[in-house]
Structures are given as structure tokens and as C-alpha cells.
């Protein structure tokens, strides 16, 4: 007998599991289909993405500070060394705990889990192909496609996850490489490159463009690269990879200038290809349903996340927009509420982005470059962490906060930060923007002293020219 649900979600990542939970909270019967071989919920984020990478970033950062900063604080350590096996274990423990937490939440919210390959053979049906070769078909009044994304490889080059590695392989290297080449100067490559650089690897970043982190505020990107260089990372900008040979357990990478020129080779123990991710929409049954995808494979949806086929929605990395777990979560809540007959909406202008290096980079809203291109008149307030008392006391003065506000209305249009823990500070800026607040609202709000959050207040004061502490 075919099981039937109000909502069936295909994909158990941040978009999928949050959509399932919210739909259940709203009184709908819900099932979630997850293809992961390990039968763990949480998607890329919890299993091989956000969570394990942050565990390694934290551990490698602790090691680096013990090496470089503790003595100046009066803390002396003898016999400091890396136990890579234990470092990887604590990463896996974090993953295990959080994926298990989703199992608990599903039971708590009476959500039925199916493990296998989910596809849509026809409207209102989801087929689950299981490991034992059997297929179970379930009925759904509404289907949410939340299948996420996967790493992109260079044309003609395949991941072996030993020498030519994706972000997944970079989380599980069994020894510290002497030389790691990172192809791509975006968020993923810089985060994972930072991990292995701190642990002792020589890291070379090869980026096709003439700058790192395209799309980031130019002031922030410039200081970000300066800091990473100071930490020992090497950069080859305006350079493209034309070939990789991985014979003999080593990598020979052929590169040449992006604009054309003489080729040369790099030798490395491993090469991390971090040129982006592609939507994972293959074999879901989209073609047979007439669901449209763009030339990059993203599912086309309207502002209510509808695919064009009645009762079928899509969210997260498999639709256009920033590939961020918290973006998928926002869409998950919105689509569940829409299905339940409530208003659901996502304000894409207030979705923050964070790079979890040391120091962190955090941003929300528009950059100066975007405002100039749009012809919007704006004012700028900027404050350095070198003048912030908490940062100074903690010897963590790299970076600054930058506030962009409308020149006429003072409404905050964008906030960009680089510094220790700014991934936490950016939420205040996002909240002000969500409520249409002005830079003066931040400037007139009392912030605890001494805290790093005062840097945001001082930058907001600077929009109107009354920064007091720099």
C-alpha cells in the first residue's frame, strides 16, 4: 500500500530538513528522502561541508595561536605538535553529534525518513530507489526539491580524492601535504587552504581573475589577501590551470596567464579544485515533468518557489542565488509556510555571507561597487579594529568595519567587516537592515564596553562624520 503525505521533501540538507520540520510544525504530514550512502541527514553542510570544515578551522587555529601568539600572552608551551588523527576524529565527532540531532528532531516532529535515491516519476509521486535494488513509491500532495549541490571539477579532470581533491577530500587528508595547490580564490578554497597552511603545508592559490573572492567589497578583499599573504599563503592571480597530471601520487599542475602567455608547472602533493559548485539536479526526473532548468542546471522557480508544475517546489542550492546553508534554511521556512497557506517570503538583501578564516570576513547587503554601478548615492563610515579597545587588548587588531548608507535617507545598504569574530557581529547589521534601519540607529544604540561590537557603532557614527574613537 502506497504511503501518502501532505509534503515530501527530496534532500535532507539545511533546506530539506528545515522545510520538513517547519511543515510538520504547521500541521502537515511530512516525509523526507535522503540519498546519502551513510544514511545520515544534514546534507553536504553537516556531513562534508560547513560543519566539518569549521571543526578543522577551529582546531588548526588553536594550534596556530599556540605556536605564534601564546608566548606573548605569557603562556609557554613545550612539545607542541599536531595529532592529525585526533584532529580528524574530533571533526567526525562533531558531524556525528549534529546529524544525530536531526534524527532526534525528525522523531520529535513525527517526520518519516526514507533513505535512497529520490526522483519524481510523475506529478504527486516520489520514487525512492534503495540500496537493496528495490523501489518504493510514495504519494505527495506537495513535493519540495532540495537536492543541493556538488563540487565542480575542471574540464577533463576527475577527483580521485587523494591527489586531485574536492572540498570533501580536503577534509580528510591522512597526512599534512608539503605543498597544497588550491585552484580557485573563493571562500571554500581559502578556508580549506587556511587549515592546511596553519598545520604546516605550503599553500599556493591559483585564481583565474586578478583578485580573490569576486563579488566581495573591494576594500575588504584587498585587506583580506594582504592578511593571508602575511600568514604565508602564496597567490598566483590572473592565472589559469590548463592541465593536471597525478601520476605517482603527486600532482604536476600546468598553468599559464589567463590572458595568454607562457606556461609553467607547479609540483604539489595535492591539488584542491575549488572553482565552485553545481546544482545537483540530475536524475531527479525534471525533464519528464517539464520542469525548466537554466544553462547551469539551476531549477527555475517563481517568487513562491514554484517550478511551473503544480505542487512541485524547489529551494536551496539547486535554485539560483548564493549557495549558503542559511539561505536554504530561509527558503525552507518560506516554502513550508506557503504550502500551509501562509505568507512566505525571503529578503535576499539581508542574507549575510561569512568566510571563516582567521580573521573572519562577514558581509551583508550591497558593496560600494554595486552601489556605484546602480547609481545610488551613498555615504561611508569606516572604523579599524586597531582602534577598538577589546581587539587591542586581545592583540587581534587586523581588519575594519565599513557601513554604507543611503546619502538621502541614511538607510543602511550594506555592512562589510574583516576581523576576529565578525561572523557573529554581522547579525546586528542584518537585523537593522531587515527593519529598514538607518546608520544613526546603530550609532545611537549603546554597545557594551569593551567589545568588538563597538567597532560597528563607531563605523556607523562615521557615516555622519562623528566617529569618536579613531
C-alpha positions in Angstrom: 0.0 0.0 0.0 1.5 3.4 -1.1 2.2 5.8 1.8 0.8 9.3 1.3 1.9 12.6 2.8 1.0 16.3 2.5 4.6 17.1 1.8 7.6 15.0 0.6 11.0 16.7 0.6 13.7 15.3 -1.6 17.0 16.1 0.2 17.9 16.1 3.9 20.3 19.1 3.9 19.7 22.5 5.6 17.0 23.3 3.1 15.3 19.9 3.1 15.4 19.1 6.8 14.3 22.6 7.9 11.4 22.6 5.3 10.3 19.2 6.7 10.4 20.4 10.3 8.6 23.7 9.6 5.9 21.9 7.5 5.3 19.5 10.3 5.1 22.3 12.9 2.3 23.7 10.7 0.3 20.5 10.9 1.2 18.8 7.7 2.2 15.2 7.3 5.8 15.1 6.1 8.4 12.6 4.7 12.0 13.4 3.7 14.0 11.4 1.2 17.8 11.4 1.6 20.2 9.7 -0.9 23.4 9.8 1.3 25.0 6.4 1.5 25.8 6.8 5.2 22.1 7.3 5.9 22.8 10.5 7.7 20.7 13.6 7.4 22.2 17.1 7.2 23.3 17.1 3.6 26.6 18.5 2.4 26.6 21.1 5.1 26.7 18.8 8.1 28.4 15.9 6.6 31.2 17.2 4.3 30.8 21.0 4.3 30.1 23.7 6.8 30.4 21.7 10.0 33.5 19.6 9.5 35.3 22.4 7.8 34.6 24.7 10.8 35.8 21.9 13.2 39.1 21.8 11.3 39.4 25.6 11.1 38.9 25.9 14.8 41.4 23.2 15.7 44.0 24.5 13.2 43.5 28.0 14.5 44.1 26.8 18.1 47.3 25.1 17.0 48.5 28.2 15.1 47.8 30.5 18.1 49.6 28.2 20.4 52.6 28.3 18.0 52.6 32.0 17.4 50.7 34.0 20.0 50.6 32.3 23.3 54.2 33.2 24.4 53.4 36.9 24.1 50.5 36.4 26.4 52.7 34.8 29.0 51.7 31.2 28.1 54.6 29.0 27.3 54.2 25.5 25.8 56.7 22.8 25.3 56.4 19.9 23.0 53.6 21.3 20.9 52.7 19.0 18.0 49.8 18.2 15.6 47.9 14.9 16.2 46.2 14.8 12.9 44.4 11.6 13.7 42.8 13.1 16.8 42.0 16.4 14.9 40.1 14.4 12.2 38.3 12.4 14.9 37.0 15.4 16.8 35.8 16.7 13.4 34.0 13.5 12.8 32.6 13.5 16.4 31.0 17.0 15.7 29.4 15.7 12.5 28.1 12.6 14.3 26.5 14.6 17.1 24.8 17.1 14.8 23.5 14.6 12.3 22.2 12.6 15.2 20.5 15.7 16.4 18.5 15.9 13.2 17.3 12.3 13.6 16.0 13.4 17.1 14.2 16.4 15.6 12.6 14.3 12.9 11.3 11.9 15.6 10.1 14.8 17.7 8.2 16.3 14.8 6.9 12.9 13.5 8.7 13.2 10.2 9.1 9.9 8.2 12.6 9.4 6.8 13.3 7.4 3.6 16.9 6.6 2.5 17.5 6.1 -1.1 17.6 8.0 -4.5 14.5 10.2 -4.7 13.0 11.0 -8.1 9.7 12.2 -9.4 8.2 9.8 -12.0 5.0 11.8 -12.2 3.2 14.7 -10.5 2.3 13.7 -7.0 4.6 10.7 -6.8 8.2 10.3 -5.4 10.1 7.1 -6.2 12.8 6.0 -3.6 15.4 3.7 -5.1 17.0 1.8 -2.2 20.5 0.2 -1.9 19.0 -3.3 -2.0 17.7 -2.7 -5.5 14.0 -2.2 -4.5 12.0 0.9 -5.2 9.2 2.3 -3.0 6.8 4.9 -4.4 5.1 7.4 -2.0 2.4 9.9 -2.8 2.6 13.6 -2.1 0.2 16.5 -2.4 3.3 18.7 -2.5 6.9 18.0 -3.3 9.9 20.1 -2.4 13.1 19.6 -4.3 16.1 20.4 -2.0 18.8 18.3 -3.6 21.6 20.7 -3.0 24.9 21.0 -5.0 28.2 19.2 -5.6 31.8 20.3 -6.3 32.7 21.3 -9.8 35.7 19.8 -11.5 37.9 21.3 -14.1 37.0 20.1 -17.7 38.6 16.7 -18.4 39.8 16.3 -14.8 38.3 13.9 -12.3 38.5 13.9 -8.5 40.3 10.9 -7.0 40.1 12.5 -3.5 43.7 11.5 -2.8 45.8 13.8 -5.1 43.2 15.7 -7.0 40.7 16.5 -4.3 37.4 18.4 -3.9 36.4 20.1 -0.7 35.2 16.7 0.6 38.7 15.2 0.2 40.4 18.2 1.7 38.5 17.5 5.0 40.0 14.0 5.3 43.7 14.1 4.2 45.6 11.5 6.1 48.8 13.5 6.3 49.7 17.1 6.0 50.8 17.9 2.5 54.2 19.6 2.0 52.6 21.6 -0.9 48.9 22.1 -1.5 47.8 23.9 -4.6 44.3 25.4 -4.4 42.6 26.1 -7.7 40.1 29.0 -7.0 40.4 32.0 -4.8 36.9 31.8 -3.4 35.5 31.1 0.0 35.9 27.3 0.1 39.4 27.3 -1.3 40.7 30.0 1.1 39.1 28.4 4.2 40.5 24.9 3.5 43.8 26.3 2.3 44.0 28.1 5.7 43.5 24.9 7.6 46.4 23.1 5.9 48.6 26.2 5.9 48.3 26.6 9.7 49.2 22.9 10.1 52.4 23.4 8.1 51.7 23.0 4.4 53.0 25.4 1.8 49.8 26.6 0.1 49.6 28.2 -3.3 46.3 29.7 -4.5 45.8 29.8 -8.3 43.0 32.2 -9.3 41.8 32.9 -12.9 40.8 36.5 -12.0 43.1 39.3 -10.9 41.6 39.3 -7.4 40.4 36.8 -4.8 36.8 36.5 -3.5 35.0 38.0 -6.5 31.8 39.8 -5.5 33.2 40.8 -2.1 33.6 44.5 -1.3 36.9 45.5 -2.9 38.4 47.2 0.2 37.7 44.0 2.3 39.1 41.7 -0.4 42.3 43.8 -0.7 43.0 43.7 3.0 41.9 40.0 3.2 44.6 39.0 0.7 47.2 41.1 2.4 46.5 39.3 5.7 46.5 35.8 4.1 49.9 36.6 2.5 51.2 37.7 5.8 50.1 34.3 7.2 52.2 32.6 4.5 49.7 31.8 1.7 51.0 32.4 -1.9 48.8 33.7 -4.7 49.0 33.4 -8.5 46.3 35.8 -9.7 45.3 36.1 -13.3 46.3 32.5 -13.9 44.5 29.5 -15.3 45.1 25.8 -14.9 45.4 24.0 -18.2 46.2 20.5 -17.0 46.9 18.3 -14.0 48.9 15.1 -14.1 48.6 13.0 -10.9 50.9 10.1 -11.8 53.0 8.6 -9.0 50.9 10.0 -6.1 51.9 13.6 -6.8 50.4 16.4 -8.9 52.0 18.3 -11.7 49.9 21.4 -12.5 50.3 23.3 -15.7 49.4 26.9 -15.5 49.5 30.0 -17.8 48.4 33.6 -17.6 44.6 33.9 -18.0 45.2 36.5 -20.8 47.6 34.1 -22.6 51.3 33.6 -22.3 54.0 31.1 -21.5 53.0 28.0 -19.5 54.8 26.7 -16.4 54.3 23.9 -14.0 53.8 23.5 -10.2 54.6 20.4 -8.2 52.3 19.5 -5.3 51.3 16.7 -3.0 47.7 17.5 -3.6 45.6 19.9 -5.6 42.3 21.2 -4.3 39.9 22.2 -7.0 37.6 24.8 -5.5 36.2 26.6 -8.5 32.6 26.5 -7.3 29.7 24.1 -7.0 27.0 23.0 -9.4 23.3 22.3 -8.6 22.6 18.6 -8.1 19.6 18.2 -10.2 20.5 15.1 -12.3 18.3 12.0 -12.3 15.5 13.7 -10.2 13.1 13.4 -13.2 12.9 17.1 -14.1 12.9 16.5 -17.9 10.0 14.1 -17.9 8.0 16.6 -15.8 8.8 19.6 -18.0 10.5 21.5 -15.1 12.8 24.1 -16.6 16.4 24.5 -15.6 18.9 27.2 -16.8 22.1 26.5 -18.7 24.0 25.9 -15.4 21.4 23.4 -14.2 19.6 25.6 -11.7 15.9 24.9 -11.4 13.8 27.9 -12.5 11.2 29.0 -9.9 9.0 32.0 -9.3 9.0 34.1 -6.1 6.9 31.5 -4.4 9.5 28.7 -5.2 7.0 27.1 -7.6 8.6 25.2 -10.5 5.8 25.6 -13.0 4.5 22.1 -12.3 1.6 22.3 -9.8 2.6 21.1 -6.3 6.3 20.9 -7.0 8.6 23.5 -5.4 12.4 23.9 -5.2 14.7 25.6 -2.8 18.4 25.9 -1.7 21.5 25.3 -3.8 19.5 23.8 -6.7 17.9 27.1 -7.5 19.6 30.4 -8.3 21.2 32.5 -5.6 24.1 32.3 -3.1 24.9 28.7 -2.2 24.6 29.2 1.5 23.1 26.9 4.2 21.3 29.7 5.9 19.9 30.9 2.5 18.4 27.4 2.1 17.0 27.5 5.6 15.2 30.8 5.0 13.7 29.4 1.8 12.8 26.2 3.6 10.7 28.2 6.2 9.1 30.3 3.4 8.1 27.4 1.2 6.7 25.4 4.1 4.6 28.4 5.1 3.4 29.0 1.5 2.3 25.3 1.2 0.4 25.7 4.5 -1.5 28.7 3.1 0.5 31.3 5.0 2.6 34.2 3.5 6.2 33.1 3.0 9.0 35.5 1.9 12.8 35.7 1.8 14.6 39.1 1.9 17.7 38.2 -0.2 19.2 41.7 0.6 19.8 40.7 4.2 21.3 37.3 3.8 24.8 37.5 5.3 28.0 35.8 4.0 30.9 34.8 6.2 34.4 33.5 5.4 35.6 31.5 8.4 39.3 32.2 8.1 41.3 33.9 10.9 40.4 36.7 10.8 36.9 36.2 9.5 35.2 38.2 6.8 31.5 39.0 7.0 29.2 40.9 4.7 25.6 41.8 4.3 23.8 43.9 1.7 25.4 45.8 -1.2 29.0 46.6 -1.8 30.4 50.0 -2.9 30.9 48.6 -6.4 27.3 47.6 -6.7 26.0 50.9 -5.4 28.2 52.8 -7.9 27.0 50.6 -10.7 23.4 51.2 -9.7 23.9 54.9 -9.5 22.8 55.1 -5.8 24.2 58.0 -3.8 25.7 56.7 -0.5 27.8 57.6 2.5 30.6 55.6 4.1 31.6 55.1 7.7 34.7 53.0 8.5 36.4 52.0 11.7 39.6 50.0 12.2 39.8 47.2 14.8 43.3 48.7 15.6 41.4 51.4 17.5 38.9 49.1 19.2 39.8 48.5 22.9 38.8 44.8 23.0 40.7 44.0 19.8 43.7 45.9 21.1 43.7 44.2 24.4 43.5 40.7 22.8 46.2 41.5 20.2 43.8 40.9 17.4 43.7 44.2 15.5 43.6 43.2 11.9 40.6 44.4 10.0 37.9 47.0 10.0 34.1 47.6 9.8 32.6 49.5 6.9 29.0 50.8 6.8 27.3 52.0 3.7 24.1 54.1 4.0 21.8 55.9 1.6 23.0 59.5 1.2 19.5 60.9 1.5 17.6 58.6 3.9 20.5 57.2 5.9 19.0 53.7 5.4 21.8 51.0 5.8 22.5 49.5 2.4 25.4 47.3 3.2 27.9 46.4 6.0 31.3 44.8 5.4 33.7 43.6 8.0 37.0 41.8 8.4 38.3 40.9 11.8 38.1 38.3 14.6 34.6 37.0 15.3 32.9 39.3 12.7 30.8 36.3 11.7 28.9 36.9 14.9 28.8 40.7 14.6 27.2 40.7 11.2 23.9 39.6 12.6 23.3 43.1 14.2 23.8 44.7 10.8 21.4 42.3 9.2 18.8 42.9 11.8 19.0 46.7 11.4 18.7 46.3 7.6 15.7 43.8 7.9 13.8 46.5 9.8 14.8 49.3 7.3 17.0 50.9 9.9 19.5 53.8 9.5 23.1 54.1 10.3 22.1 56.5 13.1 20.0 53.7 14.7 23.3 51.8 15.2 25.2 54.9 16.2 22.7 55.9 18.9 22.4 52.3 20.3 24.5 51.7 23.4 27.1 48.9 22.9 28.8 47.2 25.8 32.4 48.2 26.5 34.9 46.8 25.8 33.6 44.7 23.0 34.3 44.3 19.3 30.8 45.3 18.6 31.7 48.9 19.4 33.6 48.9 16.1 30.3 48.6 14.2 28.9 51.5 16.3 31.9 53.7 15.6 31.7 52.9 11.8 28.0 53.9 11.9 28.9 57.2 13.6 31.4 57.7 10.8 28.6 57.8 8.2 27.7 61.2 9.5 31.3 62.2 10.4 31.3 61.9 14.2 33.4 58.8 14.8 34.8 59.4 18.3 37.5 56.8 18.9 39.7 57.0 15.8 
